[in-house]
């Protein structure tokens, strides 16, 4: 369930509310004169950088072997 809070109250407790969003993963809707104007949502957790592409590249041939066909420019 989303928490709804007025802009003045959000301003007074901003840092604590940001910590709450990070801890509970629950969004907060900020209102001004009873109308929603902003929403604070948690960012998704970062993926592990190392190993993120593991298994996504396929090796089809030997990349260090000499070319089998001669190029016209090499003659």
Number of C-alpha atoms within 10 A of each C-alpha: 6 11 12 15 17 16 19 12 11 18 12 10 11 13 10 11 17 16 12 15 17 16 10 9 13 14 19 21 18 21 18 12 8 11 10 14 12 12 14 16 15 17 9 8 6 6 8 7 7 7 8 9 8 7 7 6 7 6 6 6 7 7 8 6 7 8 8 6 6 9 8 6 5 5 5
